[in-house]
Amino acid sequence: MTYSNSLATLSRRGFLKSAAALALVHPSFGDAESAAAPIKNGKLFAYVGTYTNALDSRANGEGIYLFEMDPHTGELSNGKSIVKSPNPTWIVIHPSKKYLYAISEVSSYKSDSGSVSAYEINPATGDLTLLNTVGTEGSGPAHMSLDAQGKFAFVANYGGGTIAVLPILAGGSLGAAVDVRTDLGVPITDRATNAPTGSFAISGHDRPHAHMILADPNNRFVLATDLAQDRIYVYRFDSTTGKLTPVKGMPSVDLPPGDGPRHFVFHPNGHWLYLIEEEASTIVFFHYDPETGALSSQQTISALPAGFAGTSFASEIAVSPDGRFLYSANRLHDSISVCAIGADGRLKLIAETSTMGDYPRHFRLDPSGNFVYVCNQKSDCITSFRRNRVTGLLTFTGKYTPVGTPVILTFLA
């Protein structure tokens, strides 16, 4: 296995201290993986969401930041704070590229709810104009996504244990929820069945916690994870009304008690699904039936190196545009794991790369698949890596982009 770490610890720490200070004093610094739409100077817009209020640690962000990304060098430049909003910890771009949606991970918006705001994107500058803000029908929203037609927004409320479907109205604004589902049931245990030896990763199993929600590639079913219930819910999706209906015969899939399913990603072929489990730091490979929404578990592997002992919290997962490699992030171990995807969809861990920062809450491949950007929440910086498209391995570019408490990065592409 390969473990890359190309900077000396002392110099890295010194830079992180100065970078964090700069981010605090002077903040002016889509998920699509297809060909990106360039802006006039040949660069791409990138939006970064941050924590502005302390949740599990300190918070130094101001809201949403805008950067320009050079697709040839990977450099993020001309950064600035463009929206001051509370805890915009998940951001998605509308398929039309005209609108941006950002949740506010709070519990204080109109009767113990979080909120989501709609913005119009200025195509020339990338700046955002607020359209409206609505409640998410649950506290502490942690994830959102849009259906393939851009008609509905799905929100997972971690604190409230609910999921909600919000209509996207003419002009890009959001309407009140047309469907709300509450995760019912008591968590079985707070100890992960498959945790590494010596792990104390026991967070989040006090009550239901919806963590992610996403429509399948055919826009026929919607899947949602509940970390505390160790479960994936499967709903049939009505793309006309936005209503969700539990799938008959298999309304949910249970995972090992305590393992904590967090985020998942579909393979480009639409038949394989990969799930990262936060408490166990494991990756589960499923066969997915696009006709019925059924999931069949095929393989579970650790996202951590062999022999690892101690605590780590897995956070994010992604598949390369060509479908050959899978990447996952490990908090506390502070690494990105690289897996090769076999012809049968099974995984083989081939490398771990240091994130060169602290607590990687999220990472993103750029639209071309040539670079990976890591949001290091506790070291106030984004680090970037060049990706070898043949081997899948990552090489640190040596660049730190200062941002206070970064949580998510999304490209306008």
C-alpha positions in Angstrom: 0.0 0.0 0.0 1.0 3.6 -0.5 0.9 6.4 2.1 1.9 9.7 0.6 3.1 12.6 2.9 5.3 15.0 1.0 5.6 17.8 3.5 7.5 17.9 6.7 5.2 18.1 9.8 6.7 21.3 11.2 6.4 23.3 8.0 2.9 22.0 7.4 1.8 23.0 10.9 3.4 26.4 10.5 1.6 27.0 7.2 -1.8 25.8 8.6 -1.5 28.2 11.5 -0.8 31.2 9.2 -3.5 30.0 6.7 -6.1 29.7 9.4 -5.2 33.2 10.7 -5.5 34.6 7.2 -8.8 33.0 6.7 -10.2 34.5 9.9 -8.8 38.0 9.3 -9.3 38.3 5.6 -11.9 35.9 4.3 -11.9 37.5 0.9 -9.8 35.2 -0.2 -22.8 20.1 -9.1 -21.8 17.3 -8.6 -21.6 16.5 -12.4 -18.5 14.7 -13.6 -19.1 15.5 -17.3 -17.4 18.2 -19.3 -17.5 21.5 -17.4 -18.8 24.8 -18.7 -15.9 27.3 -18.6 -16.2 30.8 -17.4 -14.8 33.6 -19.5 -11.2 33.3 -18.1 -11.1 29.5 -18.7 -11.7 28.7 -15.1 -14.5 27.0 -13.2 -16.5 28.3 -10.3 -16.2 26.4 -7.0 -18.5 27.0 -4.0 -17.4 26.2 -0.4 -19.8 25.8 2.5 -18.5 26.2 6.1 -19.5 25.9 9.7 -20.2 29.3 11.2 -21.5 28.1 14.6 -19.8 25.5 16.7 -21.4 22.0 16.7 -18.8 19.4 17.3 -15.9 21.8 17.5 -14.9 25.4 16.9 -16.3 27.2 13.8 -14.4 29.9 11.9 -16.3 30.1 8.6 -18.5 33.0 7.5 -20.9 31.2 5.2 -20.5 30.4 1.5 -17.2 31.2 -0.3 -16.6 31.4 -4.1 -13.3 30.4 -5.8 -12.1 30.0 -9.4 -10.5 26.7 -10.3 -7.9 26.3 -13.0 -8.7 23.0 -14.7 -5.1 22.6 -15.9 -3.2 23.3 -12.6 -6.0 22.6 -10.1 -5.3 25.9 -8.3 -8.2 27.6 -6.4 -7.8 31.3 -6.7 -9.6 34.7 -6.3 -11.5 33.4 -3.3 -14.1 35.6 -1.5 -16.9 35.3 1.0 -20.1 35.9 -0.9 -23.0 34.8 1.4 -23.1 35.1 5.2 -25.5 32.4 6.3 -25.5 30.1 9.3 -23.8 26.7 8.8 -24.3 26.1 5.0 -22.9 22.6 5.3 -24.3 21.1 2.1 -24.6 22.8 -1.4 -26.1 21.6 -4.6 -26.4 23.1 -8.1 -29.6 22.9 -10.2 -29.3 21.0 -13.5 -29.9 24.2 -15.4 -26.8 25.8 -13.7 -28.9 28.8 -12.9 -29.6 28.1 -9.2 -27.7 27.0 -6.1 -29.3 25.5 -3.0 -27.7 25.5 0.5 -29.0 24.0 3.7 -28.5 25.7 7.1 -27.6 23.1 9.6 -29.4 24.7 12.5 -32.4 24.0 14.8 -33.7 27.5 15.2 -35.6 28.2 12.0 -39.3 28.4 12.8 -40.1 25.8 15.5 -37.1 23.6 15.8 -36.3 23.2 12.1 -33.4 23.7 9.9 -33.7 25.6 6.6 -32.6 25.6 3.0 -32.1 28.7 0.8 -32.4 29.1 -2.9 -30.0 31.4 -4.8 -29.8 32.6 -8.4 -26.3 32.3 -9.9 -24.8 35.2 -11.8 -23.2 33.3 -14.7 -20.5 35.9 -15.3 -19.3 36.4 -11.8 -20.6 33.4 -9.9 -22.2 35.7 -7.3 -25.4 34.6 -5.6 -28.7 36.4 -5.1 -31.1 35.1 -2.5 -34.4 33.9 -3.8 -36.1 32.5 -0.7 -35.6 30.4 2.4 -37.9 27.6 3.6 -37.9 25.2 6.5 -36.7 21.6 6.2 -39.3 20.0 8.5 -36.6 18.8 10.9 -33.7 20.1 12.9 -30.1 19.9 11.8 -30.3 19.1 8.1 -27.1 17.3 7.1 -27.6 16.5 3.4 -29.6 17.5 0.3 -29.9 16.5 -3.3 -32.1 17.2 -6.3 -34.0 14.9 -8.6 -32.8 14.4 -12.1 -35.4 16.8 -13.6 -34.6 19.6 -11.1 -38.2 19.7 -9.9 -37.7 18.6 -6.3 -35.1 19.0 -3.5 -34.6 16.2 -1.0 -33.4 17.0 2.5 -32.2 14.6 5.3 -32.6 16.2 8.8 -30.0 14.6 11.0 -31.2 16.2 14.3 -34.9 15.6 13.6 -34.7 12.2 12.1 -36.8 13.2 9.1 -36.6 13.5 5.4 -38.5 16.1 3.3 -39.3 16.7 -0.3 -39.4 20.3 -1.4 -40.8 21.5 -4.7 -38.6 23.7 -6.9 -40.9 26.4 -8.3 -40.7 28.5 -11.5 -37.8 30.9 -11.2 -35.8 28.6 -8.9 -37.4 29.3 -5.5 -38.4 26.6 -3.1 -41.9 25.7 -1.9 -43.1 24.2 1.3 -42.6 20.4 1.7 -44.9 18.2 -0.3 -43.8 15.1 1.7 -42.2 14.4 5.1 -41.1 11.1 6.4 -40.1 10.4 10.0 -37.6 7.6 10.8 -39.3 5.5 13.5 -37.6 2.9 15.8 -35.1 2.8 18.6 -31.4 2.3 17.8 -30.1 -1.1 18.8 -26.7 -0.3 20.1 -24.1 2.5 20.2 -21.2 0.1 19.7 -20.2 -0.6 16.1 -20.2 -4.3 15.2 -17.3 -3.9 12.8 -15.3 -1.1 14.5 -11.5 -1.4 14.6 -10.0 -2.7 17.8 -9.9 0.0 20.5 -12.4 2.3 18.8 -14.6 4.7 20.8 -16.6 5.8 17.7 -20.0 5.7 19.4 -21.6 9.0 18.4 -25.0 9.3 16.9 -26.9 6.3 18.2 -29.1 8.1 20.7 -32.1 8.5 18.5 -32.9 8.3 14.7 -30.6 10.4 12.6 -31.4 10.7 8.8 -28.0 11.3 7.2 -28.3 11.2 3.4 -31.0 11.2 0.7 -30.6 10.7 -3.0 -32.6 9.6 -6.1 -31.3 6.7 -8.1 -29.8 7.3 -11.6 -33.2 6.6 -13.2 -35.1 9.0 -10.9 -37.5 6.1 -10.0 -36.5 5.5 -6.4 -35.2 7.5 -3.5 -32.7 6.1 -1.0 -32.1 7.5 2.5 -29.7 6.4 5.2 -30.4 6.6 9.0 -27.1 6.4 10.8 -28.6 5.6 14.2 -31.0 3.0 13.0 -28.2 1.4 10.9 -30.6 1.3 7.9 -31.1 2.3 4.3 -34.7 3.3 3.5 -35.9 2.8 -0.1 -38.9 4.7 -1.5 -40.6 4.7 -4.9 -40.5 8.3 -6.2 -43.4 10.0 -8.0 -41.6 12.6 -10.1 -44.8 14.5 -10.8 -46.0 15.0 -7.2 -42.8 14.5 -5.3 -44.5 11.9 -3.1 -42.5 9.0 -1.6 -43.9 5.5 -1.1 -42.0 2.8 0.8 -41.1 -0.1 -1.5 -43.3 -3.1 -0.9 -41.4 -6.1 0.4 -38.2 -4.2 1.0 -38.9 -0.7 2.5 -35.5 -0.7 4.2 -32.2 -2.6 4.4 -30.6 -3.2 7.8 -26.8 -2.9 8.4 -24.8 -4.4 11.3 -25.8 -2.8 14.6 -23.8 0.3 15.5 -21.9 0.6 12.2 -23.6 3.8 11.2 -24.4 4.1 7.5 -23.6 7.7 6.4 -23.2 8.4 2.7 -23.4 6.3 -0.5 -22.7 6.6 -4.2 -23.9 4.9 -7.3 -21.4 3.5 -9.8 -21.8 4.9 -13.3 -23.3 1.7 -14.5 -26.3 2.3 -12.2 -26.3 -1.3 -10.9 -23.7 -1.0 -8.1 -23.9 1.1 -4.9 -21.2 1.7 -2.4 -21.9 2.8 1.2 -19.5 4.3 3.8 -20.3 3.6 7.4 -19.2 6.3 9.9 -18.7 4.4 13.1 -17.2 1.2 11.7 -15.1 2.9 9.0 -16.3 0.2 6.5 -17.4 0.3 2.9 -20.3 -1.9 1.8 -20.8 -2.9 -1.8 -24.4 -3.7 -2.9 -26.0 -4.9 -6.1 -28.8 -2.5 -6.9 -31.8 -3.5 -9.0 -33.0 -0.3 -10.9 -36.4 -2.0 -11.6 -37.4 -2.8 -8.0 -35.1 -0.6 -5.9 -33.8 -3.8 -4.1 -30.3 -3.8 -2.6 -28.2 -7.0 -2.1 -25.1 -6.8 0.0 -22.0 -8.3 -1.8 -18.9 -7.3 0.2 -17.8 -5.3 3.2 -14.2 -4.0 3.6 -12.4 -1.6 6.0 -11.7 1.9 4.7 -8.6 1.9 7.0 -5.2 0.2 6.5 -4.8 -3.4 7.7 -4.0 -3.6 11.4 -5.3 -0.2 12.2 -6.4 0.1 15.9 -8.1 3.1 17.5 -10.8 5.5 16.4 -11.7 7.0 13.1 -14.9 8.4 11.7 -15.5 7.7 8.0 -17.1 10.7 6.2 -17.4 10.8 2.4 -17.3 8.4 -0.6 -16.9 8.9 -4.4 -16.4 6.9 -7.5 -14.1 8.2 -10.4 -15.8 9.2 -13.6 -14.6 6.1 -15.4 -15.9 3.8 -12.6 -12.5 2.2 -12.0 -11.7 3.6 -8.6 -13.5 4.4 -5.3 -12.3 7.0 -2.8 -13.3 7.5 0.9 -12.3 9.9 3.6 -11.3 9.0 7.2 -11.5 11.6 10.0 -8.9 11.3 12.8 -6.9 8.9 10.6 -7.0 11.9 8.3 -6.6 10.1 5.0 -8.2 9.3 1.7 -8.5 5.6 1.0 -8.2 4.5 -2.6 -9.9 1.3 -3.8 -9.7 -0.4 -7.2 -13.1 -1.5 -8.5 -13.0 -5.0 -10.1 -15.0 -6.1 -13.1 -17.5 -7.6 -10.8 -17.8 -4.5 -8.7 -15.8 -5.8 -5.7 -13.3 -3.6 -4.0 -9.6 -3.9 -3.3 -7.9 -1.3 -1.0 -4.7 -0.2 -2.8 -3.6 3.0 -1.0 -4.1 5.6 1.7 -3.1 9.2 1.2 -2.7 11.7 4.0 -5.1 14.6 3.6 -2.3 16.9 4.8 -4.9 18.5 7.2 -7.1 17.7 10.1 -10.5 16.1 10.0 -11.5 15.6 6.3 -15.3 16.1 6.5 -15.8 16.1 2.7 -13.9 15.8 -0.5 -14.7 16.3 -4.2 -13.3 15.2 -7.5 -13.3 18.0 -10.0 -15.5 17.6 -13.2 -12.6 16.2 -15.2 -11.5 13.7 -12.6 -8.0 15.0 -12.6 -8.0 16.6 -9.1 -9.3 15.8 -5.6 -10.1 18.6 -3.1 -10.3 17.9 0.6 -12.2 20.0 3.1 -10.1 19.7 6.3 -12.6 21.0 8.8 -10.3 21.4 11.9 -7.3 22.9 10.1 -9.2 25.6 8.2 -8.0 24.7 4.8 -8.7 22.9 1.6 -5.9 20.6 0.2 -5.7 19.5 -3.4 -4.3 16.4 -5.0 -3.6 15.4 -8.6 -5.2 12.1 -9.5 -3.5 9.6 -11.7 -6.2 8.4 -14.1 -4.4 5.1 -14.8 -3.4 4.0 -11.3 -6.0 6.0 -9.3 -3.4 7.2 -6.9 -3.3 10.7 -5.5 -0.3 13.1 -5.2 -0.4 16.2 -3.1 -0.1 19.4 -5.1 1.6 21.2 -2.2 -1.3 23.8 -2.2 -3.3 24.8 0.9 -6.3 27.1 0.3 -7.2 28.9 3.5 -11.0 28.7 4.4 -12.4 28.8 7.9 -14.0 25.4 8.9 -14.7 24.1 5.4 -17.3 21.4 5.1 -18.3 21.0 1.4 -17.0 22.0 -2.0 -19.2 22.0 -5.1 -18.3 22.9 -8.7 -20.5 24.8 -11.1 -20.0 22.5 -14.0 
